[in-house]
């Protein structure tokens, strides 16, 4: 779709470079809501004139609705996508998930209105009203989980990140149990080669989100269930798990090296803070750095 339709609305639809990375100002929210109303009107007029809506028009509608934080509009454009058989790709879904991540990060969803908004966003995200039932089983309606960009691995981390902010790590773990009990997991667990990388991306996403939520015990449980090696995790997740090995279920080959590297990093950090360094090899000793010695002499 040509960009001319959006030229007049650029300032309304695209977040300002000066805006907060998570919480938009009241003015920005008003602008985005106004932009959504304009867009909805354009889509309405096109429908009245029996002009077929292209895939880009529908996908932009989902994105603009997410920027405006309107679950009703998101659900409307998801319904249009369903009726027209539109399969949203990664590039089209990515901006929508980024907008929802900012929303989930910035809102506390307090009070009755906050609870209602959280429930609506959860329903829009998973297609279910209950946070106890994972959406890897068949959802009740078309939802954002189904436009997870180029298959289950595409935007899994973003999806789980939003879910964790809305409902906590227990719900993320419920999603893991849902996935593990689905036919999709059976298909994943039997693949090899390039397709096996998809499995690793999905498992990494679960582990990283659980680590972000400080739920290391469940993160270790996902590792145990999946059979993934610790060395196949992201560096951030692996380091966090090695810092708290209480729930460790197994010890993989090569983990000794990872653990030693982690401790070396911590020791260097301590040495830097104390202004010392190690010299003399295995039987050496700590020496005060030159700048630290000069500071001591000046006291």
C-alpha positions as CSV (number, residue, x, y, z in Angstrom):
1,X,0.0,0.0,0.0
2,X,1.3,3.5,-0.8
3,X,2.3,5.7,2.0
4,X,0.3,8.7,0.8
5,X,-2.8,7.8,2.9
6,X,-0.7,8.2,6.0
7,X,1.3,11.3,5.2
8,X,-1.1,13.7,7.0
9,X,-1.2,11.4,10.1
10,X,2.6,10.7,10.6
11,X,2.8,12.9,13.7
12,X,-0.3,11.2,15.2
13,X,0.7,7.6,14.5
14,X,4.5,7.5,15.0
15,X,5.8,7.9,18.6
16,X,7.8,11.1,19.1
17,X,11.6,10.7,19.5
18,X,11.3,12.8,22.7
19,X,8.6,10.6,24.1
20,X,9.0,8.4,27.1
21,X,10.1,4.9,26.0
22,X,7.2,3.4,27.9
23,X,4.6,5.9,29.1
24,X,3.2,8.5,26.6
25,X,2.1,11.9,27.8
26,X,-1.6,12.8,27.9
27,X,-1.1,14.9,24.7
28,X,0.5,11.9,22.9
29,X,-2.3,9.6,24.0
30,X,-4.9,12.1,22.7
31,X,-3.0,12.4,19.4
32,X,-2.9,8.6,18.9
33,X,-6.6,8.3,19.8
34,X,-7.4,11.0,17.3
35,X,-5.3,9.3,14.7
36,X,-7.2,6.0,15.3
37,X,-10.5,7.7,14.9
38,X,-9.4,9.2,11.6
39,X,-8.1,5.8,10.4
40,X,-11.3,4.1,11.5
41,X,-13.3,6.6,9.5
42,X,-11.2,6.1,6.4
43,X,-11.7,2.3,6.7
44,X,-15.5,2.9,7.2
45,X,-15.7,5.0,4.1
46,X,-13.8,2.5,2.0
47,X,-16.2,-0.2,3.2
48,X,-19.3,1.9,2.3
49,X,-17.8,2.4,-1.2
50,X,-17.3,-1.4,-1.5
51,X,-13.5,-0.8,-1.9
52,X,-11.7,-4.0,-1.0
53,X,-9.4,-3.6,2.1
54,X,-5.9,-4.7,1.4
55,X,-3.7,-6.7,3.8
56,X,-1.7,-3.6,4.6
57,X,-4.8,-1.6,5.5
58,X,-5.9,-4.2,8.0
59,X,-2.4,-4.7,9.5
60,X,-1.9,-0.9,9.9
61,X,-5.3,-0.9,11.7
62,X,-4.0,-3.4,14.2
63,X,-0.8,-1.4,14.7
64,X,-2.5,2.0,15.1
65,X,-5.1,0.5,17.5
66,X,-2.2,-0.9,19.6
67,X,-0.5,2.5,19.6
68,X,-3.7,4.1,20.7
69,X,-4.2,1.4,23.4
70,X,-7.6,0.4,22.2
71,X,-8.4,-3.2,22.7
72,X,-11.8,-2.9,21.0
73,X,-10.1,-1.5,17.8
74,X,-7.4,-4.2,17.9
75,X,-10.2,-6.9,18.1
76,X,-12.1,-5.3,15.3
77,X,-9.1,-5.4,12.9
78,X,-8.2,-8.9,14.0
79,X,-11.8,-9.9,13.0
80,X,-11.2,-8.3,9.6
81,X,-8.0,-10.2,9.3
82,X,-9.8,-13.4,10.1
83,X,-12.6,-12.8,7.6
84,X,-10.1,-11.9,4.8
85,X,-7.8,-14.8,5.6
86,X,-4.9,-12.5,6.3
87,X,-1.8,-14.1,7.8
88,X,0.2,-11.4,9.5
89,X,3.9,-11.7,9.0
90,X,6.7,-10.8,11.4
91,X,7.4,-7.3,10.0
92,X,3.7,-6.4,10.2
93,X,3.3,-7.9,13.7
94,X,6.5,-6.5,15.3
95,X,5.4,-2.9,15.7
96,X,2.1,-4.0,17.3
97,X,3.9,-6.1,19.9
98,X,6.4,-3.3,20.7
99,X,3.5,-0.9,21.3
100,X,1.8,-3.4,23.6
101,X,5.1,-4.1,25.5
102,X,5.3,-0.4,26.3
103,X,1.6,-0.4,27.4
104,X,2.1,-3.4,29.7
105,X,5.3,-1.8,31.2
106,X,3.8,1.6,31.9
107,X,0.4,0.7,33.3
108,X,-0.2,-0.6,36.8
109,X,-3.8,-1.6,36.0
110,X,-5.0,-0.5,39.4
111,X,-8.6,0.0,40.5
112,X,-11.7,-1.3,38.7
113,X,-10.9,0.4,35.4
114,X,-7.3,-0.9,35.5
115,X,-8.6,-4.4,36.2
116,X,-11.0,-4.1,33.3
117,X,-8.3,-2.9,30.9
118,X,-5.9,-5.7,32.0
119,X,-8.6,-8.3,31.4
120,X,-9.4,-6.8,28.0
121,X,-5.8,-6.8,27.0
122,X,-5.3,-10.3,28.2
123,X,-8.3,-11.4,26.1
124,X,-7.0,-9.6,23.1
125,X,-3.5,-11.1,23.6
126,X,-4.5,-14.7,24.3
127,X,-8.1,-15.1,23.0
128,X,-9.1,-16.3,26.5
129,X,-10.4,-14.6,29.6
130,X,-8.8,-17.0,32.1
131,X,-5.1,-16.6,32.8
132,X,-5.0,-20.2,34.0
133,X,-5.5,-21.7,30.5
134,X,-2.6,-21.4,28.1
135,X,-3.3,-20.0,24.6
136,X,-1.2,-22.7,22.9
137,X,-4.5,-24.7,23.0
138,X,-7.2,-23.5,20.7
139,X,-8.2,-19.9,21.8
140,X,-11.8,-18.7,21.8
141,X,-11.3,-16.1,19.2
142,X,-8.8,-14.5,16.9
143,X,-6.1,-13.0,19.0
144,X,-2.6,-11.5,18.9
145,X,-1.1,-14.8,19.9
146,X,-2.1,-16.1,16.5
147,X,-0.3,-13.3,14.7
148,X,2.9,-14.3,16.4
149,X,5.0,-13.4,13.3
150,X,6.4,-16.1,11.1
151,X,5.4,-19.0,13.3
152,X,5.6,-19.7,17.1
153,X,9.2,-18.6,17.4
154,X,8.8,-15.2,15.7
155,X,7.7,-13.0,18.6
156,X,7.4,-15.5,21.4
157,X,9.6,-13.4,23.8
158,X,7.5,-10.2,23.2
159,X,4.3,-12.2,23.7
160,X,5.5,-13.7,26.9
161,X,7.0,-10.4,28.1
162,X,3.5,-8.8,27.9
163,X,1.9,-11.8,29.5
164,X,4.3,-11.7,32.4
165,X,3.7,-7.9,33.0
166,X,-0.1,-8.5,32.9
167,X,-0.3,-11.7,35.0
168,X,3.0,-12.7,36.5
169,X,5.3,-15.6,36.0
170,X,2.8,-18.2,37.1
171,X,0.8,-17.5,33.9
172,X,3.9,-17.6,31.8
173,X,4.6,-21.0,33.3
174,X,1.0,-22.1,32.5
175,X,1.8,-21.1,28.9
176,X,4.8,-23.4,29.0
177,X,2.7,-26.3,30.3
178,X,0.1,-25.6,27.7
179,X,2.7,-25.6,24.9
180,X,4.3,-28.8,26.3
181,X,0.9,-30.5,26.2
182,X,0.0,-29.4,22.7
183,X,0.5,-31.3,19.4
184,X,2.7,-28.4,18.3
185,X,5.3,-29.4,21.0
186,X,5.3,-32.9,19.8
187,X,6.0,-31.6,16.3
188,X,8.8,-29.4,17.6
189,X,10.5,-32.0,19.8
190,X,11.0,-34.3,16.9
191,X,12.6,-31.9,14.4
192,X,16.3,-31.7,13.7
193,X,18.7,-29.4,11.9
194,X,17.5,-25.9,11.1
195,X,14.0,-26.5,12.4
196,X,15.5,-27.5,15.8
197,X,16.7,-23.9,16.1
198,X,13.0,-22.8,16.3
199,X,12.6,-25.0,19.4
200,X,15.7,-23.4,21.0
201,X,14.3,-19.9,20.3
202,X,11.0,-20.7,21.9
203,X,12.6,-22.3,25.0
204,X,15.0,-19.4,25.3
205,X,12.1,-17.0,25.3
206,X,10.3,-18.8,28.2
207,X,13.5,-19.0,30.2
208,X,14.5,-15.4,29.6
209,X,11.0,-14.0,30.6
210,X,11.0,-16.1,33.8
211,X,14.5,-14.9,34.6
212,X,13.3,-11.3,34.0
213,X,10.5,-12.0,36.5
214,X,13.0,-13.4,39.1
215,X,11.3,-16.8,38.9
216,X,14.4,-18.8,38.6
217,X,13.0,-22.0,39.9
218,X,10.4,-22.2,37.1
219,X,13.1,-21.2,34.6
220,X,15.1,-24.2,35.7
221,X,11.9,-26.3,35.3
222,X,11.5,-25.2,31.7
223,X,15.1,-26.2,31.0
224,X,14.6,-29.6,32.6
225,X,11.3,-30.2,30.6
226,X,12.8,-29.1,27.3
227,X,16.1,-30.9,27.6
228,X,17.9,-27.8,26.2
229,X,21.5,-27.4,27.2
230,X,22.5,-24.5,29.4
231,X,25.1,-23.5,26.8
232,X,22.2,-23.0,24.3
233,X,20.6,-20.3,26.4
234,X,21.2,-16.6,25.9
235,X,24.2,-15.2,27.9
236,X,22.0,-13.0,30.1
237,X,19.7,-15.9,31.1
238,X,22.6,-18.3,31.6
239,X,24.5,-15.9,33.9
240,X,21.4,-15.2,35.9
241,X,20.7,-18.9,36.4
242,X,24.3,-19.7,37.4
243,X,24.1,-17.0,40.0
244,X,21.2,-18.9,41.7
245,X,21.9,-22.7,41.1
246,X,19.7,-23.8,44.0
247,X,17.0,-25.3,41.7
248,X,19.6,-26.9,39.3
249,X,18.4,-30.3,38.1
250,X,21.4,-31.4,36.1
251,X,24.9,-30.5,35.2
252,X,25.8,-30.4,31.5
253,X,29.2,-31.0,30.0
254,X,31.0,-27.7,29.6
255,X,29.1,-26.0,32.4
256,X,32.3,-25.9,34.5
257,X,33.8,-23.6,31.9
258,X,30.8,-21.3,31.9
259,X,30.7,-21.2,35.7
260,X,34.4,-20.4,35.9
261,X,34.0,-17.6,33.3
262,X,31.1,-16.2,35.3
263,X,33.2,-16.2,38.5
264,X,36.1,-14.6,36.7
265,X,33.8,-11.8,35.6
266,X,32.6,-11.2,39.2
267,X,36.1,-11.3,40.6
268,X,37.3,-8.7,38.0
269,X,34.3,-6.5,38.9
270,X,35.3,-6.7,42.6
271,X,38.9,-6.0,41.8
272,X,38.0,-3.0,39.8
273,X,35.8,-1.6,42.7
274,X,38.7,-2.2,45.1
275,X,41.3,-0.8,42.8
276,X,43.5,-3.9,42.7
277,X,44.7,-6.5,40.2
278,X,46.1,-10.0,40.3
279,X,49.8,-10.5,39.4
280,X,52.3,-13.3,39.7
281,X,50.3,-16.2,38.2
282,X,48.8,-19.1,40.1
283,X,50.8,-18.3,43.3
284,X,50.6,-14.5,42.9
285,X,48.9,-11.8,44.9
286,X,46.8,-8.7,44.6
287,X,48.5,-5.4,43.8
288,X,47.1,-1.9,44.3
289,X,46.6,-0.2,40.9
290,X,48.8,2.9,40.3
291,X,45.9,5.4,40.3
292,X,44.5,3.9,43.5
293,X,48.0,4.2,45.2
294,X,48.2,7.8,44.1
295,X,44.8,8.5,45.6
296,X,45.9,6.9,48.9
297,X,49.0,9.1,49.0
298,X,46.9,12.2,48.6
299,X,44.8,11.4,51.7
